[in-house]
Amino acid sequence: MPKNMSKNMSKNMSKNMSKNRPKNMSKSWKDSPLPEVQWPRYGVDAPGFPALLGAAGAACCLAAGRWRPGRNALATAGTALLAQTGIYLHTTLQGKLRVWKRELDRAALKGDEQVLDLGCGRGAVLIEAAGRLPTGRAVGVDLWSGKDQSGNRPEATLANAAAAGVADRVEVQTADMTELPFADGSFDVVTSALAIHNIPLRERRCRAVDEAMRVLRPGGQLLIADFWPMARQYADHIGQGTLRGLGPAYWYGGPWLGVTLLHAVKER
């Protein structure tokens, strides 16, 4: 094929592709097509942890089958590790969802509230709250780190909202919990599920709690679920609220990694 003809064909193909490309196409995730899912999928919390537990348990059980010395101890350790893995997966896939349904029921939302979820991930709490807001709105913020939750990205959250039928009342933003881009008193309820403890410094964790209180309206509710030492720290910092263990359904392997709820109401 002559070189000139080849160049002309390439130019024409490029022009046609440009004409057919939608004018409003953007590289932003807000404009990208959402993955299609039939039902919400919230992923696994800290997926590396149960993978490590399960691998260690399986290794102990295999070793117990091959080595006579220490067989009973290895079998016991392997069984315990595999049991912890099962408890962890149950919590992250089912247990925490049931717990948040219960806690949001206790919050007694009227249906017109503005709710903010800190570290929303793939939207488990955000979407559960949105289902109770026929005339309200649920906003989720996250930095979308893949380390804390498998498949964590805003497109997955919005796809889950669509699958749950609440896409019209859900919004997600990329934002730092320690510097929220909202005015004082913007929300009636602020929630957070095992997110604030991921901030490495105590000072910044306290800053995130301060920001949560700042954007709450007077009389608004703060609901933070986190491991006991952290939840105690948040309560001590703000000087108010009640602490309550959320039970076996929120154990990440056992009671030593159980989750506590801090519930506070902002003074009027």
C-alpha positions in Angstrom: 0.0 0.0 0.0 1.4 3.5 -0.9 2.7 5.5 2.1 0.5 8.5 1.3 -2.6 6.3 1.1 -1.8 4.7 4.4 -1.3 8.1 6.1 -4.6 9.4 4.7 -6.5 6.3 6.0 -5.0 6.8 9.4 -6.0 10.4 9.5 -9.6 9.6 8.4 -9.9 6.9 11.1 -8.7 9.3 13.7 -11.2 11.9 12.6 -14.1 9.4 12.6 -13.2 8.2 16.1 -13.1 11.8 17.4 -16.5 12.5 15.8 -18.0 9.4 17.4 -16.6 10.0 20.8 -19.1 11.6 23.2 -18.4 15.3 23.8 -19.0 15.0 27.6 -16.5 12.2 28.0 -14.1 12.9 30.9 -11.2 11.1 32.5 -12.7 11.8 35.9 -14.1 8.8 37.7 -17.3 10.8 38.1 -18.0 10.5 34.4 -16.7 7.0 33.8 -19.3 4.2 33.3 -20.1 2.3 36.5 -19.5 -1.4 36.8 -22.7 -3.3 36.6 -23.6 -5.4 39.7 -26.9 -7.1 40.5 -26.5 -6.6 44.3 -24.2 -4.6 46.5 -20.8 -6.1 47.1 -18.8 -4.6 49.9 -15.6 -6.5 49.7 -13.4 -7.7 52.6 -11.9 -5.5 55.2 -8.1 -5.5 55.3 -8.0 -8.6 53.0 -4.4 -9.4 53.7 -5.1 -10.2 57.4 -7.6 -13.1 56.9 -5.5 -14.4 54.0 -2.5 -14.6 56.4 -4.5 -16.2 59.2 -6.0 -18.8 56.8 -2.6 -19.6 55.3 -1.0 -20.0 58.8 -3.9 -22.2 59.9 -3.6 -24.4 56.8 0.1 -24.7 57.2 -0.2 -25.8 60.9 -2.8 -28.5 59.9 -0.6 -29.8 57.1 2.4 -29.9 59.4 0.4 -31.8 62.0 -0.5 -34.5 59.4 3.2 -35.0 58.5 5.2 -34.6 61.7 4.7 -36.7 64.8 6.5 -34.5 67.3 4.2 -31.7 68.4 1.3 -33.0 66.3 -1.4 -32.2 68.8 -0.1 -28.6 69.4 0.1 -28.0 65.6 -3.4 -29.3 65.0 -4.8 -27.2 67.8 -3.1 -24.1 66.6 -4.2 -24.7 63.0 -7.8 -25.3 64.0 -7.8 -22.1 66.1 -6.4 -20.0 63.3 -8.8 -21.4 60.7 -11.7 -20.7 63.2 -10.5 -17.1 63.6 -10.4 -16.8 59.8 -14.0 -18.0 59.5 -15.2 -15.5 62.3 -13.3 -12.7 60.5 -14.9 -13.4 57.1 -18.3 -13.8 58.7 -18.0 -10.4 60.3 -16.7 -8.5 57.2 -19.2 -10.1 54.8 -22.4 -10.4 57.0 -22.0 -9.6 60.7 -21.2 -5.9 60.4 -24.0 -5.3 58.0 -26.5 -6.7 60.5 -25.0 -4.6 63.3 -25.2 -1.4 61.3 -28.8 -2.1 60.3 -29.6 -2.4 64.0 -27.7 0.7 65.0 -29.2 2.9 62.3 -32.6 1.7 63.4 -31.7 2.9 66.9 -30.7 6.3 65.5 -34.4 6.7 64.5 -33.9 8.7 61.3 -36.9 10.6 60.1 -36.0 10.2 56.4 -35.1 13.8 55.5 -31.6 13.9 57.2 -28.2 14.7 55.7 -25.9 11.9 56.7 -22.1 11.9 56.3 -20.1 8.6 56.4 -16.3 9.0 57.1 -14.1 6.5 55.3 -17.1 5.1 53.4 -15.2 2.5 51.4 -17.5 0.5 49.1 -20.6 1.9 50.9 -21.9 -0.6 53.4 -22.9 2.0 56.0 -23.5 4.8 53.5 -26.0 2.7 51.5 -27.7 1.3 54.6 -28.3 4.9 55.8 -29.4 6.1 52.3 -32.1 3.4 52.3 -33.7 5.3 55.3 -33.6 8.7 53.6 -36.4 9.0 51.0 -36.1 12.8 51.0 -32.6 13.1 52.5 -29.1 12.5 51.3 -26.1 10.4 52.3 -22.6 11.6 51.5 -19.5 9.4 51.8 -15.9 10.5 51.9 -12.7 8.4 51.5 -9.2 8.5 50.2 -9.9 5.2 48.4 -6.9 3.2 49.7 -7.0 -0.4 48.5 -5.2 -1.6 51.6 -8.1 -1.3 54.0 -10.8 -2.8 51.8 -10.6 -5.0 48.7 -11.7 -3.2 45.5 -12.1 0.1 47.3 -12.8 2.8 44.7 -15.6 5.4 44.2 -17.0 3.6 41.1 -17.6 0.5 43.2 -19.4 2.5 45.8 -21.7 4.2 43.3 -22.3 0.9 41.5 -23.4 -0.6 44.9 -25.7 2.4 45.5 -27.3 1.8 42.1 -27.7 -1.9 42.8 -29.4 -1.1 46.1 -31.7 1.4 44.4 -30.5 4.5 46.3 -28.1 6.1 43.7 -30.3 9.2 43.6 -29.6 10.0 47.2 -25.9 9.0 47.5 -22.9 11.1 46.8 -19.2 10.3 47.2 -16.2 12.6 47.5 -12.5 12.2 47.8 -11.6 14.0 51.0 -9.4 13.7 54.1 -11.3 13.1 57.3 -9.0 15.5 59.1 -9.9 18.4 56.7 -13.5 17.9 55.7 -14.7 20.2 52.8 -18.1 21.0 54.5 -19.4 24.0 56.4 -20.1 23.9 60.1 -23.4 22.1 61.0 -23.9 20.6 57.6 -25.1 17.1 58.7 -27.7 15.6 61.0 -25.7 12.3 61.5 -22.1 11.4 61.0 -21.0 7.8 60.9 -17.7 6.0 60.6 -16.9 2.3 60.6 -13.4 1.2 61.4 -11.8 4.0 59.4 -10.4 6.6 61.9 -8.0 4.2 63.5 -6.2 3.9 60.1 -4.9 7.5 60.7 -1.4 6.9 62.1 -1.0 9.8 64.6 -3.2 10.3 67.7 -3.3 14.0 67.1 -4.7 13.5 63.6 -7.2 10.9 64.8 -8.5 13.4 67.3 -8.6 16.0 64.5 -10.8 13.7 62.5 -13.2 13.4 65.4 -13.2 17.2 65.9 -14.0 17.6 62.2 -16.9 15.1 62.6 -18.3 17.2 65.5 -17.8 20.4 63.6 -19.9 19.4 60.6 -22.7 18.1 62.9 -25.7 20.3 63.5 -26.6 20.9 67.2 -28.6 17.9 68.3 -26.9 15.8 65.6 -25.7 12.2 66.3 -22.2 10.9 66.0 -21.8 7.1 65.5 -18.2 5.8 65.3 -17.5 2.1 65.3 -13.9 1.2 66.1 -11.7 -1.0 68.2 -12.1 -0.5 71.9 -8.8 1.5 72.7 -9.5 3.9 69.8 -13.2 4.3 70.7 -12.2 5.1 74.3 -9.7 7.6 73.0 -12.3 9.4 70.9 -14.7 9.6 73.8 -12.1 11.0 76.1 -11.1 13.6 73.5 -14.6 15.0 73.0 -15.5 14.5 76.7 -18.9 13.0 75.9 -20.8 10.1 74.5 -21.5 6.5 75.5 -19.4 3.4 74.6 -21.0 0.1 73.9 -19.6 -3.2 72.6 -21.3 -4.4 69.4 -21.0 -8.1 70.1 -19.7 -11.2 68.4 -21.2 -10.2 65.0 -18.5 -7.5 64.9 -15.5 -9.6 66.1 -12.6 -9.6 63.6 -11.4 -13.1 64.6 -12.3 -13.0 68.3 -13.3 -10.8 71.2 -9.7 -9.4 71.4 -10.6 -7.6 68.1 -14.2 -6.7 68.9 -15.7 -3.4 67.8 -17.1 -0.7 70.1 -19.6 2.0 69.2 -19.2 5.6 70.4 -22.5 7.4 70.3 -22.6 11.1 71.0 -25.2 13.8 70.5 -23.9 17.3 69.8 -25.1 19.8 72.4 -27.7 22.3 71.3 
